[in-house]
Amino acid sequence: MADKVDEATQNMIKNLEEKYGKSLDEWVKIVNASGTEKVRERINFLKAGHGLTYGYANLIALTAKDRAGQAASGGEKDLVADQYAGDKAALRPIYDMVIAAVNGFGSDVEVSPKRTYVSLRRNKQFAIVQPSTKTRVDVGFNLKGIEPQGNLEAAGSFNSMCTHRMRLESNADVTDEFISWLKAAYDAA
């Protein structure tokens, strides 16, 4: 499943210029210059002002936020880049796969970087993605009423905002099981 998500994202990036006349980098510059800061605002700007479909607008908005941090002006630090710098740089592909999977869930997903983790929100936070060590990304879920099972463990002291977590040490850990738990948390939010 993870390979399919990554492949679909790469196909969207490849097809973006053909369908809408500009590369991903060009669209990121446009959305950064728009004065919008929130992902939803950026998506609406791209859909209404440029006729993009939700999927492409979401891809551009999240890429812009990921690259430039939370501010379109570029004045703030890129929080995600900071999280995956130095000895945690090898973990960045895991984060990218998780975000690619979340992008397919719906138009109401908000990816909100914080200083040490990234909050995934819908109506409320449903998960967080955090590079906990130099060899592991932890994904915390809000799954009330679900017993820990398999790779889904109780959150314990990991994060008080989450009920469960899964530990990801490589791209291979972004499995169908992982994505199904992430989707369940999204659906419950």
RAWO-V247047 format. One record per backbone hydrogen bond with DSSP energy under -0.5 kcal/mol. NH is the residue of the N-H (numbers start at 0). CO is the residue of the C=O. If there is no record, write none. Layout:
<<NH:CO> <NH:CO>>
This chain:
<<4:0> <5:1> <6:2> <7:3> <8:4> <9:5> <10:6> <11:7> <12:8> <13:9> <14:10> <15:11> <16:12> <17:13> <18:14> <19:15> <20:16> <26:22> <27:23> <28:24> <29:25> <30:26> <31:27> <32:28> <33:29> <33:30> <34:31> <41:37> <42:38> <43:39> <44:40> <45:41> <46:42> <47:43> <48:44> <49:45> <50:46> <51:45> <56:52> <57:53> <58:54> <59:55> <60:56> <61:57> <62:58> <63:59> <64:60> <65:61> <66:62> <67:63> <68:64> <69:76> <73:70> <78:76> <81:77> <82:78> <83:79> <84:81> <87:84> <88:85> <90:87> <91:88> <93:90> <94:90> <95:91> <96:92> <97:93> <98:94> <99:95> <100:96> <101:97> <102:98> <103:99> <103:100> <104:101> <105:101> <108:105> <109:120> <111:109> <111:118> <112:110> <113:116> <117:128> <118:111> <119:126> <120:109> <120:118> <121:123> <125:119> <126:119> <127:139> <128:117> <129:137> <131:129> <131:135> <132:135> <135:132> <136:167> <137:129> <138:165> <139:127> <139:137> <140:163> <141:125> <142:140> <145:142> <148:151> <151:148> <152:150> <152:164> <154:162> <157:154> <161:158> <162:140> <163:140> <164:152> <165:138> <167:136> <167:165> <168:166> <172:169> <173:170> <174:172> <178:174> <179:175> <180:176> <181:177> <182:178> <183:179> <184:180> <185:181> <186:182> <187:183> <188:184> <188:185>>
